Amino acid sequence: MIPKGTVKRIMKENTEMNVSAESVAALVEILQEMVVTTTKIAEENAANDKRKTLKARDIEQCDAERLRKKVVEVSERTEKVNMLTNEILNVIANELERY
């Protein structure tokens, strides 16, 4: 488990705002999830190289993979936003035609 005190200290060092216990707990949860996900991807990277030891390069490759996934995710969201925007504009156009 990632120590909440350490996370709170890092947060406070990077903001002049107050830091609530809930915000620390939420960030700890996110960080722990990142560690688990990164470890799983790094494990796959090591296994692909037929190794039983995780190395720094396995972790570094995770950043590239995570970035690639985020780009795809943002692209998909953008596509959905464009579709919704077009639908909304069609509804508005239809409503305006009635008047």
C-alpha positions as CSV (number, residue, x, y, z in Angstrom):
1,M,0.0,0.0,0.0
2,I,1.2,3.5,-0.9
3,P,1.6,5.6,2.3
4,K,-1.0,8.3,2.5
5,G,1.4,10.5,4.4
6,T,4.0,10.5,1.6
7,V,1.3,11.3,-1.0
8,K,0.0,14.1,1.1
9,R,3.5,15.6,1.6
10,I,4.1,15.5,-2.2
11,M,0.8,17.1,-2.9
12,K,1.3,19.8,-0.3
13,E,4.8,20.5,-1.8
14,N,3.2,21.2,-5.1
15,T,0.2,23.4,-4.2
16,E,-0.5,26.3,-1.9
17,M,-4.1,24.9,-1.4
18,N,-5.3,22.8,1.5
19,V,-5.3,19.1,0.8
20,S,-8.2,17.1,2.2
21,A,-7.9,13.6,3.4
22,E,-10.4,12.5,0.7
23,S,-8.2,13.9,-2.0
24,V,-5.2,12.1,-0.6
25,A,-7.2,8.8,-0.4
26,A,-8.5,9.2,-4.0
27,L,-5.0,9.9,-5.3
28,V,-3.5,6.9,-3.4
29,E,-6.2,4.7,-5.0
30,I,-5.4,6.0,-8.5
31,L,-1.6,5.5,-7.9
32,Q,-2.1,2.0,-6.7
33,E,-4.2,1.2,-9.7
34,M,-1.4,2.7,-11.9
35,V,1.2,0.5,-10.2
36,V,-0.9,-2.7,-10.8
37,T,-1.6,-1.8,-14.4
38,T,2.0,-0.9,-15.1
39,T,3.3,-4.0,-13.5
40,K,1.0,-6.2,-15.5
41,I,2.1,-4.5,-18.8
42,A,5.7,-4.7,-17.7
43,E,5.3,-8.4,-17.0
44,E,4.0,-8.9,-20.5
45,N,7.0,-7.0,-21.9
46,A,9.4,-9.2,-19.9
47,A,7.6,-12.4,-20.9
48,N,7.7,-11.4,-24.5
49,D,11.5,-11.1,-24.1
50,K,11.5,-14.5,-22.4
51,R,12.7,-13.0,-19.1
52,K,11.5,-13.6,-15.5
53,T,12.8,-10.3,-14.2
54,L,11.1,-6.9,-14.7
55,K,13.6,-4.3,-15.9
56,A,13.4,-0.5,-16.1
57,R,12.9,-0.7,-19.9
58,D,9.8,-2.8,-19.3
59,I,8.3,0.0,-17.1
60,E,9.5,2.6,-19.6
61,Q,7.7,0.8,-22.4
62,C,4.5,0.9,-20.3
63,D,4.5,4.7,-20.6
64,A,4.6,4.5,-24.4
65,E,1.9,1.9,-24.4
66,R,-0.2,3.9,-21.9
67,L,0.2,7.1,-24.0
68,R,-0.8,5.1,-27.2
69,K,-3.9,3.9,-25.4
70,K,-4.8,7.4,-24.2
71,V,-4.4,8.8,-27.7
72,V,-6.8,6.1,-29.0
73,E,-9.2,6.8,-26.1
74,V,-9.2,10.5,-26.8
75,S,-9.7,9.9,-30.5
76,E,-12.7,7.7,-29.8
77,R,-14.2,10.3,-27.5
78,T,-13.6,13.0,-30.0
79,E,-15.4,10.9,-32.6
80,K,-18.4,10.4,-30.2
81,V,-18.5,14.1,-29.5
82,N,-18.6,14.9,-33.2
83,M,-21.4,12.4,-33.8
84,L,-23.4,13.8,-30.9
85,T,-22.8,17.3,-32.1
86,N,-24.0,16.4,-35.6
87,E,-27.1,14.8,-34.0
88,I,-27.8,17.9,-31.9
89,L,-27.4,20.2,-34.9
90,N,-29.8,18.0,-36.9
91,V,-32.4,18.2,-34.2
92,I,-31.9,22.0,-34.0
93,A,-32.2,22.3,-37.8
94,N,-35.4,20.3,-37.8
95,E,-36.8,22.5,-35.0
96,L,-35.9,25.6,-36.9
97,E,-37.5,24.4,-40.1
98,R,-40.8,24.1,-38.2
99,Y,-40.9,27.8,-37.5
